[in-house]
Amino acid sequence: MIDPVDGASQADEITIRAVERADLLEILRIERASFENPWPYQAFISALDDPVFLAATATETAKIHGYVIGDIMPNHGRDRGHIKDLAVSPSARRNGIGQTLLWTAIRQLATTGAVTVKLEVRAGNTPAQSLYEAVGFEVSRRVPRYYNDGEDALILVFDLQSS
């Protein structure tokens, strides 16, 4: 069990662990409930090889409430972590689970050599932007028409060397 994050009212009832293949159907269910254009099942199979693929499970019941996927991208000697996907089940949101997953992923990416962590977020997804900014991510730039439906993306960056 990890330490709860400041302000995470119920995160102390959550265990963060590595995702196993048997978890993927439940993770796909959360993905589909969270995004209009969800990742396909095969993308989660491939993510099993990523350095960060974590699930937030209820300590008492082992029910999966959320997940995060991240990897490392070489960047001219300054490896960059990349949060590729993060979602929390709609019924478990606003309890600190997303923040706990995010902090755990950041710590894991730091131990693998990342000096920064980046992610993309839809320009219209203000709840996610609030989460990322509360953790310390800063907007780096806007990418017009990044998503298939034409919505812009914001690129956010967390500097591990200044935190």
C-alpha positions in Angstrom: 0.0 0.0 0.0 1.3 3.5 -0.8 1.0 6.6 1.3 -2.0 8.7 0.5 -1.4 11.9 -1.4 -2.2 15.1 0.4 -5.8 16.0 -0.1 -6.8 12.5 -1.2 -9.6 11.7 1.2 -10.1 8.1 0.3 -6.8 7.2 -1.3 -5.7 5.4 1.8 -8.1 2.6 1.0 -6.5 2.1 -2.4 -3.6 -0.2 -3.3 -1.5 0.7 -6.4 -0.1 -2.4 -8.2 1.2 -3.5 -11.6 -1.5 -4.4 -14.1 -1.8 -8.1 -15.0 -3.3 -9.5 -18.2 -6.4 -10.7 -16.2 -7.1 -7.0 -15.4 -7.5 -5.9 -19.0 -11.2 -6.4 -19.5 -12.0 -4.3 -16.4 -9.5 -1.7 -17.5 -11.1 -1.6 -20.9 -14.5 -1.1 -19.3 -13.1 2.0 -17.4 -11.5 3.3 -20.6 -14.8 3.0 -22.5 -16.7 4.7 -19.7 -14.2 7.5 -19.6 -13.5 8.4 -23.2 -15.5 9.0 -26.4 -12.7 7.5 -28.5 -11.3 4.7 -26.2 -8.2 2.8 -26.9 -8.8 -0.7 -28.4 -8.1 -3.8 -26.4 -4.9 -4.5 -28.4 -3.4 -1.3 -27.2 -3.7 -2.5 -23.6 -2.1 -5.8 -24.5 0.8 -3.8 -25.9 0.9 -1.6 -22.8 1.7 -4.6 -20.6 5.3 -4.1 -21.8 5.4 -0.4 -20.8 7.5 0.5 -17.7 4.4 2.0 -16.0 1.1 0.2 -16.2 -0.5 0.5 -12.8 -4.0 -0.2 -11.4 -5.6 1.4 -8.4 -7.5 -1.4 -6.6 -9.7 -1.2 -3.5 -7.7 -2.8 -0.7 -10.7 -4.7 0.7 -12.3 -6.0 -2.5 -9.5 -5.8 -5.1 -11.9 -4.0 -7.5 -10.1 -1.9 -10.1 -11.0 1.8 -9.8 -8.5 3.3 -12.2 -5.2 2.9 -14.1 -2.3 4.8 -15.6 0.0 3.9 -18.4 3.4 5.5 -19.0 6.7 5.0 -20.8 10.1 6.6 -21.3 11.1 8.4 -24.5 14.8 9.1 -25.2 15.3 12.8 -25.6 18.9 13.8 -26.3 20.3 12.5 -23.1 17.4 13.8 -21.0 14.9 11.0 -21.0 11.3 12.1 -20.9 8.5 10.2 -19.2 5.2 10.1 -21.0 1.8 9.6 -19.3 -0.1 7.9 -22.2 -3.4 7.1 -20.5 -5.0 7.8 -17.1 -8.6 7.0 -16.2 -10.7 6.5 -13.1 -14.0 4.8 -13.0 -16.8 7.4 -13.0 -18.2 6.1 -9.7 -14.8 6.5 -8.0 -13.8 9.9 -9.2 -13.1 12.9 -6.9 -11.6 10.7 -4.2 -7.9 11.3 -4.9 -7.4 8.1 -6.9 -6.3 9.9 -10.1 -3.9 12.0 -8.2 -2.5 9.0 -6.4 -2.1 7.1 -9.7 -0.4 10.2 -11.3 2.1 10.7 -8.4 2.9 7.0 -8.4 3.6 7.0 -12.1 5.7 10.1 -11.8 7.8 8.5 -9.1 8.3 5.3 -11.2 9.2 7.3 -14.3 11.8 9.3 -12.2 13.4 6.1 -11.0 13.8 4.9 -14.6 15.7 8.1 -15.5 13.2 10.6 -16.7 14.0 14.2 -16.0 10.6 15.5 -17.2 7.2 13.9 -17.6 4.8 15.0 -20.3 1.2 14.3 -21.3 -1.4 15.4 -23.7 -4.9 16.5 -22.6 -7.9 17.7 -24.6 -8.2 21.4 -24.5 -11.8 21.0 -23.4 -11.1 18.6 -20.6 -11.0 21.1 -17.7 -11.4 18.5 -14.9 -8.3 16.6 -16.1 -6.4 19.9 -16.6 -7.2 20.9 -13.0 -5.8 17.5 -11.7 -2.6 17.9 -13.7 -2.0 21.5 -12.7 -2.7 20.6 -9.0 0.1 18.0 -9.2 2.5 20.6 -10.8 2.2 20.1 -14.5 2.5 23.2 -16.6 1.1 23.9 -20.1 4.0 23.8 -22.6 2.1 24.4 -25.8 -1.2 23.9 -27.6 -1.4 21.5 -30.6 -4.2 22.4 -33.0 -6.5 19.6 -34.2 -4.4 16.9 -32.4 -7.3 14.5 -31.8 -9.2 12.7 -34.6 -12.3 14.8 -34.0 -10.3 18.0 -34.5 -10.1 19.1 -30.9 -6.8 20.8 -29.8 -4.5 19.2 -27.3 -2.6 20.9 -24.5 0.9 19.5 -23.9 1.7 19.6 -20.2 5.1 19.0 -18.7 6.3 18.2 -15.1 9.9 19.0 -14.4 11.3 16.4 -12.1 14.5 18.4 -11.5 12.8 21.4 -10.0 10.3 19.5 -7.9 
